[in-house]
Amino acid sequence: MYRFLSRRPFKGLPLSASRLIHDMRPAYTAPPSYNTAFQPSNSDAYPQLLRLPKPRQEATDKHDGESVGNHETSREVNDYDVLFPDIKHETLETIVAEILGLPYLSEAPAAEAKILVHVAHGYTHGRYGRTIFPLIVTYKDEARWVFFIHDSGCPQTYLSDQARKALGIRPDMPKSMVTIGGHPSPAYKASTGSHFHDINLLGTDFCMVHGVTKVENYSKRRARLHFDRHVDVVQK
């Protein structure tokens, strides 16, 4: 049985705990793979962070719920912005990496990078109820473990500045063709001045093209993405 840890944001932690999170990188005992995800090697490092989640809240979205079709425009990409006050690059690199048992933005083995994911497993993070999925992103000859926040209000899929750099995507390229979990997809760069340039968002464009159905189990803090297949919504 996997255990999912609920973490409080840094602001509410004692100073010593905050320093511990920033100064301590998770230790990994097995090569990163889809099979080793959710097997954290250091799950008892922060006992003071174990808390039940507060009610789910949606991110503050400046897109105002505008309907998005199958074809994006440059205006839609540039105008979109969203605020995630509880997650930033350091959160993905430390807390989320420990929960998943995977080093963030680490190189993915060639065999893992070729896997076509049919069911992606994720978890519900923190008091805002973010669903996070670890997926391998491939760009040309580079393959990296990227942690995506699934955002049903986001019209496109975005890679963080750090993920783009790790994959070797040029800073001046606003759009790149990549594979995510083996599935081809465009990935965008957040516009200048946006509030989410250091996190990765899995948008509705990716989910629509690949027939993704999302299933969440709030009591167990688990989530799944099913690709092009019938979904049994009852999780055992």
C-alpha positions as CSV (number, residue, x, y, z in Angstrom):
1,M,0.0,0.0,0.0
2,Y,1.5,3.3,-1.0
3,R,1.5,6.2,1.4
4,F,0.9,9.8,0.3
5,L,2.1,12.6,2.5
6,S,0.2,15.8,2.9
7,R,2.5,18.8,3.3
8,R,2.0,22.2,4.7
9,P,3.3,25.2,2.7
10,F,6.6,26.7,3.8
11,K,5.0,29.8,5.3
12,G,3.4,27.8,8.1
13,L,6.5,25.8,9.1
14,P,8.9,26.5,11.9
15,L,12.1,28.1,10.7
16,S,14.1,24.9,11.4
17,A,11.7,22.8,9.3
18,S,11.8,25.3,6.4
19,R,15.6,25.2,6.4
20,L,15.5,21.4,6.5
21,I,13.4,21.3,3.4
22,H,15.6,23.7,1.4
23,D,18.9,22.2,2.6
24,M,18.1,18.5,2.3
25,R,17.7,16.8,-1.0
26,P,15.9,13.4,-1.0
27,A,18.1,10.3,-1.2
28,Y,17.1,7.7,-3.9
29,T,17.9,4.0,-3.5
30,A,16.7,2.8,-6.9
31,P,17.0,4.0,-10.5
32,P,14.1,6.3,-11.4
33,S,11.3,4.5,-13.3
34,Y,7.5,4.3,-13.5
35,N,7.7,1.2,-11.3
36,T,9.6,3.0,-8.6
37,A,7.4,6.0,-8.4
38,F,5.6,6.6,-5.1
39,Q,8.2,4.6,-3.2
40,P,9.9,7.5,-1.3
41,S,13.1,6.5,0.4
42,N,12.9,9.2,3.0
43,S,9.2,9.4,3.8
44,D,9.7,10.0,7.6
45,A,12.1,12.9,7.2
46,Y,9.5,15.5,7.9
47,P,7.0,14.1,10.4
48,Q,5.9,17.6,11.3
49,L,4.5,18.0,7.8
50,L,2.0,15.1,8.0
51,R,-1.5,16.8,7.9
52,L,-4.9,16.0,6.5
53,P,-5.7,18.1,3.4
54,K,-7.9,21.2,3.7
55,P,-10.9,21.5,1.2
56,R,-9.9,21.7,-2.4
57,Q,-9.6,25.1,-4.0
58,E,-9.0,26.1,-7.5
59,A,-6.1,28.3,-8.7
60,T,-6.9,31.9,-9.4
61,D,-7.1,32.0,-13.2
62,K,-6.9,35.2,-15.2
63,H,-8.3,33.3,-18.2
64,D,-11.9,33.8,-16.9
65,G,-13.1,30.4,-18.0
66,E,-12.9,31.2,-21.7
67,S,-13.8,28.3,-23.9
68,V,-10.9,26.8,-25.8
69,G,-11.1,24.9,-29.0
70,N,-8.8,22.3,-30.5
71,H,-6.6,25.0,-32.1
72,E,-4.8,27.5,-30.0
73,T,-4.0,31.0,-31.0
74,S,-0.9,33.0,-30.1
75,R,-3.2,35.4,-28.1
76,E,-4.5,32.5,-26.0
77,V,-1.0,31.3,-25.2
78,N,0.2,34.8,-24.4
79,D,-2.8,35.9,-22.4
80,Y,-3.1,32.9,-20.1
81,D,-1.8,33.2,-16.6
82,V,-2.5,31.4,-13.4
83,L,-1.2,31.7,-9.8
84,F,0.0,28.7,-7.7
85,P,1.1,30.2,-4.4
86,D,1.8,26.8,-2.9
87,I,4.1,25.3,-5.5
88,K,7.3,26.5,-7.1
89,H,10.5,25.0,-8.5
90,E,12.0,24.3,-5.1
91,T,8.8,22.5,-4.1
92,L,9.0,20.2,-7.0
93,E,12.7,19.6,-6.4
94,T,12.3,18.7,-2.7
95,I,8.9,17.8,-1.3
96,V,7.3,16.5,-4.5
97,A,10.4,14.6,-5.5
98,E,10.5,12.9,-2.1
99,I,6.8,11.9,-2.2
100,L,7.2,10.5,-5.7
101,G,10.6,8.9,-5.0
102,L,11.9,10.3,-8.2
103,P,14.6,13.0,-8.6
104,Y,13.1,16.0,-10.4
105,L,14.4,16.7,-14.0
106,S,16.8,13.7,-13.8
107,E,17.7,11.9,-16.9
108,A,15.3,9.1,-17.8
109,P,16.7,5.7,-19.1
110,A,16.2,5.1,-22.8
111,A,14.0,2.1,-22.1
112,E,11.7,4.1,-19.9
113,A,11.6,7.0,-22.3
114,K,10.2,4.7,-25.0
115,I,7.3,3.5,-22.9
116,L,3.9,4.6,-24.1
117,V,2.0,5.3,-20.9
118,H,-1.7,4.1,-20.9
119,V,-2.4,4.9,-17.2
120,A,-0.4,7.6,-15.5
121,H,-0.5,7.5,-11.7
122,G,-0.3,10.7,-9.6
123,Y,-1.3,12.1,-6.2
124,T,-3.1,15.0,-4.6
125,H,-0.7,17.5,-3.2
126,G,-1.3,19.9,-0.3
127,R,-4.2,22.0,0.9
128,Y,-5.1,23.3,-2.5
129,G,-5.6,19.7,-3.9
130,R,-3.2,19.9,-6.8
131,T,-3.0,16.7,-8.8
132,I,0.6,16.0,-9.8
133,F,1.8,13.4,-12.3
134,P,5.4,12.3,-13.0
135,L,5.9,11.8,-16.7
136,I,9.0,11.4,-18.9
137,V,9.3,14.3,-21.4
138,T,11.5,13.7,-24.5
139,Y,12.8,16.4,-26.8
140,K,15.2,15.2,-29.5
141,D,17.8,13.1,-27.7
142,E,17.0,14.3,-24.2
143,A,14.6,12.6,-21.8
144,R,13.8,13.9,-18.4
145,W,11.4,13.2,-15.5
146,V,9.0,16.1,-15.3
147,F,6.4,16.7,-12.6
148,F,3.2,18.1,-14.1
149,I,0.3,19.8,-12.4
150,H,-2.9,18.8,-14.2
151,D,-4.9,22.0,-14.6
152,S,-8.3,21.5,-16.2
153,G,-8.5,25.3,-16.7
154,C,-5.3,25.5,-18.7
155,P,-5.8,25.5,-22.5
156,Q,-2.3,24.5,-23.4
157,T,0.6,22.4,-21.9
158,Y,3.5,24.4,-20.5
159,L,7.1,23.4,-19.5
160,S,8.9,25.4,-16.8
161,D,12.0,27.4,-17.6
162,Q,14.1,24.8,-15.7
163,A,12.5,21.8,-17.6
164,R,13.1,23.5,-20.9
165,K,16.7,24.1,-20.0
166,A,17.2,20.5,-18.9
167,L,15.7,19.3,-22.2
168,G,17.9,21.6,-24.3
169,I,15.1,23.7,-25.6
170,R,16.3,27.2,-26.7
171,P,15.0,30.1,-24.6
172,D,13.7,31.9,-27.7
173,M,11.5,29.0,-28.7
174,P,7.9,29.7,-27.5
175,K,6.6,26.3,-28.7
176,S,8.4,22.9,-28.9
177,M,7.2,19.5,-30.1
178,V,7.9,16.9,-27.4
179,T,6.6,13.6,-26.2
180,I,5.0,13.3,-22.8
181,G,4.7,9.8,-21.5
182,G,5.4,8.7,-25.0
183,H,2.5,10.8,-26.4
184,P,3.4,13.6,-28.9
185,S,2.4,17.1,-27.8
186,P,3.3,20.7,-28.2
187,A,4.7,22.3,-25.1
188,Y,4.8,26.1,-24.6
189,K,6.9,28.6,-22.7
190,A,5.1,30.7,-20.2
191,S,4.8,34.3,-21.4
192,T,7.0,37.0,-20.0
193,G,5.6,38.2,-16.6
194,S,3.5,35.2,-16.0
195,H,3.2,33.7,-12.5
196,F,3.9,30.0,-13.4
197,H,7.2,30.1,-15.3
198,D,8.8,27.7,-12.9
199,I,6.2,24.9,-12.9
200,N,4.8,22.5,-15.5
201,L,1.2,22.4,-16.5
202,L,-0.6,19.6,-18.3
203,G,-3.3,21.3,-20.2
204,T,-6.6,20.5,-21.9
205,D,-5.0,20.4,-25.3
206,F,-3.0,17.3,-24.4
207,C,-5.9,15.7,-22.7
208,M,-8.3,16.2,-25.6
209,V,-5.9,15.0,-28.3
210,H,-5.1,11.8,-26.4
211,G,-8.5,11.0,-25.0
212,V,-7.5,11.4,-21.4
213,T,-9.9,10.7,-18.6
214,K,-9.0,11.8,-15.1
215,V,-10.0,9.8,-12.0
216,E,-9.4,11.1,-8.5
217,N,-9.7,9.3,-5.1
218,Y,-9.7,12.2,-2.6
219,S,-9.8,9.9,0.5
220,K,-6.6,8.1,-0.6
221,R,-5.1,11.2,-2.2
222,R,-4.5,9.3,-5.5
223,A,-5.2,10.3,-9.1
224,R,-5.0,8.6,-12.5
225,L,-4.9,9.6,-16.1
226,H,-6.3,7.0,-18.5
227,F,-5.4,7.4,-22.2
228,D,-7.9,6.3,-24.9
229,R,-9.6,3.6,-22.9
230,H,-12.7,2.8,-20.9
231,V,-12.3,3.8,-17.2
232,D,-13.6,2.0,-14.2
233,V,-14.1,4.8,-11.8
234,V,-14.1,2.5,-8.7
235,Q,-10.6,2.4,-7.3
236,K,-9.8,-0.6,-5.2
